[in-house]
Amino acid sequence: MTLFDYYKLFWQRAFNFTGRSRRKEYWAATLFNSIFIFIFLASIFIEDHSISKILYFLYVIFILIIAIPNLSLCIRRLHDVGKSGWFYLIGFIPIINLWPVALILFVDSEPHTNQWGEDPKKDERIKIH
């Protein structure tokens, strides 16, 4: 799958809080959403203030639109490393909040089926071995 395919998957599974999502899916969504956010923020500084206000409004709308899909992706990512989606709430506790972030960003998938589904890298692991 290409990065764009993973980004399409991000939108197709926007309201799916079950199952697992691998790091590639998380990073593809983060990359594309960051590019869009950068474009919005960079264009806000246009000299024409009426266009700038419209672009800022679109930026806020975009952030609101991606909020739920991003939450569902983070929960699926936690499932992928063997943690419950409720583990995401630890992110709101100062200092301790780095643990779920590290899991979401850097830890590899559990190499077997867990309670949230099959290993999303199953086919790749078979090719390697």
Sequence and secondary structure as in RCSB ss.txt:
>XXXX:A:sequence
MTLFDYYKLFWQRAFNFTGRSRRKEYWAATLFNSIFIFIFLASIFIEDHSISKILYFLYVIFILIIAIPNLSLCI
RRLHDVGKSGWFYLIGFIPIINLWPVALILFVDSEPHTNQWGEDPKKDERIKIH
>XXXX:A:secstr
  HHHHHHHHHHTTT  SS   HHHHHHHHHHHHHHHHHHHHHHT S HHHHHHHHHHHHHHHHHHHHHHHHHHH
HHHHHTT  GGGGGGGGSTTTTHHHHHHHHH    SS BTTBS TTHHHHHHH 
